[in-house]
Amino acid sequence: MHRVLLILILSMTHLCSNAQDSLDTSKRKGPSKFSLGFGLSYSIMGFETRPYFIDSSGKAGKSEIKNVVGVSASAGYMFQVSPRLMIRPSVEAHMMPAKISYDTEIDHKTISEVYPISIEIPIAAIYNLSSKPNSPTVQLALRPVYAPETFSDPRPEINPFNLNVDVGIGKPFQIKKALVRMELYYSHGFLELIGENPDDYKTRSVKHLTRSFAGIRFYLN
């Protein structure tokens, strides 16, 4: 009887040790991984306009937003915090030139671009919904944004700095030896982008302007 109990205790100890090893991230996760990404997005601009006068004759003009499709390319690094939680800081180049059109005279419009090229630094927390390999994920990211003024139109006056928060879902899948993460996401911009310039009709005709977008992206590990 004592011999049986001793064998059971030794067996349980061995099983617990193996289970602990399977949860030990230092043995399971290996080194953190460098990631390359690309994606497609669609702008969802928050926009309000006010009428303005084109000239002294009193012709009233208006402005309107034109949302567009954009592309992005990024490089990031995947840090494994726990078996189910990862942190991925990235640097992303985003080309998504949403447009504001302005009436300038009868049957004629002029166009200005908003954030045609931006440099963005999404820092994402990615959580696996289960412990199974390649399980679906949810992610939350903080995204500081900078739009170099050299690429932007001088009018309207636009704040080059923005702050977005991303929410999304993802699914990793294996292609030969590579791991690809497909992610659907929505990025919400919080800062007011339009400046104040009473001498410029392009600026003063826009009452409210924020930059949000939705997209799909693929990260290759």
N, C-alpha and C positions, 0 to 999 in steps of 0.2 A: 504493500500500500504506500509506504513512504517513498519507495522507488518510483512508483507511478506518479505520485505528487511531484517528486523532484523533476521527472521528465516533463510533466505538464508545465511546471514553473519555468524550466529552461526553454521549452518551446514557446511559451508566451513571451518570455524575455526576448527571444530571437525575433519573433513576429513584430513586437513593439519597436525593436531596434530597426528592423527593415522599414516599418511605417514611418519612423522618424526620419530615416535617411531619404525616403521619397518626398518628404515635406521640406527637407533641408534645401533652401534655395541655393546655398553655396555649392552644392553638388549637382543640383538639377539645372540651374539656369545657365551656367557657363558664362562667358564674357558678354557684356552688353553689345548690342548690334547697331551698326551704322545703317541708316535707311535712306533710300532715294525715293522721291514721290513725284507724281504728276497728277493733274486733275482738271476738271471742267467745272465752271461755276456760272451762276446767273445772278445778276445784281437785282436787289430788291431795295430800292432807294426810298427813304422817307422824304417826302417832298411837299412843300406848300408854296404857292406863288401869290404874288399880289400884282395887279395891273400897273403898268407904267406908261408914260407918254413918250412917243418916239420923237416928236418935234413940237414946235410951237403951235402948229395947226391943231393940236389936240387929238391926234390919232393915237388911240390906245393900243398898247401892245401887251403881249402875255408871254409867259415862258412855261415850258413843260419838260418833264423828265423822259428820257428814253433809256430803258433798261437794256442791257446787252449780255451776251455770252462772253465769258472770260476763260483764260487758261492760267495754270500755275505750275511751277516746278519748285521742288524743295529738297532739302537735305536735313536729316535729323539723326538723333542717337537714341536708342531704346535702352532705358535703364529698368532692370527687373527689381522692383521693390519687394515683392512677395510672389508666391506662385500664381496669384491671380491679378496683381496690380503692377502696372508699368507706367513710367513717366517718360515722355518723349518731347524734348525740346527740339525745335526745328527752325530753320531759316528758309523763308519762302519768298520767291519772286512772283508777283501776281500782276497779270495784265487783264484788266477788265474796265475799259474806258466808257463808263456810263456817260450819257450826253444830256446836256440841257440845251434845248432849242429856244431861240428868241425871235419874235417878230421884229423885223427892222424896217420893213415897208410892205406895201400890199403884195401878197403872193411871194414874199421872200423871207427867208429865215437865216439866222446865223447860229452856229453850233459851238458850244464849249464842252470840253471833256472834264470829267471829275475822276481824279485818281487813276489816270490811264495806266501808270506803272507804280506799283508800291512794293516796299520791302516789309515783310511781316514776320513776326517771331511767335508763332503759336507754341505754347507750352501745355501739352495735353497730358491728362491723367486717363489711362486706359484700363478698364476693369473687365476681366473675363467673367461671363455670366455663369460659367461652370468650370470645374477642374479638368474637364475633358480637353484633349489636344484640339487646337483649332476651333475652340468654341466661340460663339458670338460675343461681341464686346459692346460696351457703352463707353463713351468718352466725353470729357468736359475739358475745355481748354480756355486759357486766357491768351488773347491775341493782340499785342501791341502792334500798331501799324504806322509806317512813315511813308509818305508820298513825296519823293524828291520834287522840289518846285521847278527844277530845270525841265522836267517832262510835262508839267502841267500848264494849262493856259493861265496867263496872268489875270484874266477876268473870267468869272467872278472871283472875288477874293475868298480863298479856301484855306481852312486850317489844315496844315500838312500832317498833323498828328491825330490819330484816332485810337480807340480802344474797343475791341470786340470780345465777346464771349461766344465760344462754339459749343454746341451740343450735337451729339451724333451717335450713330450705331455703326458697327463694323462686323466684318466676317473675314477671318484669315483663311487662306487655302494654299495648298502646296502645288507648285508647278515644278516638277522634277526635283531639284535640290533647293530651289528658292521658295521662300515664304512670301506670299503676296497678301497684303491687307487691303480689302476694299472697304471704304467708309463713305456713308452718306451723312451729310452734316448741314447744319444751319448756323450761320455766324451773324450775331446781332451787334450792330454798332451803337454805342451809347452817346458819343460826343456830337454836339452840333458842329457842322463843318463850315457853314456859311459865315463869312466875316462881315465887317461893317465898313462900307465905303459909300457915303451918300452922294459922291460925285460920279459914281459908276452905275449906270442903269442895270447892267448885268448882275451886279451884286445886290443892289437894293430891291430888285424885282423878285428875288428868292427869299421867302420868308422863313423857310425851315428846310434843312437838308441833312439827312443822316445816311450812312452807307451800311447796308446789310446785304447778305447774299447766301445762297444755298448752292450745294455742289456735291460732286462725287470725286473721290480721289483714290489713288492706288499707291501704296508704299511697298517697296521691294526691299526685303531684308537679305 
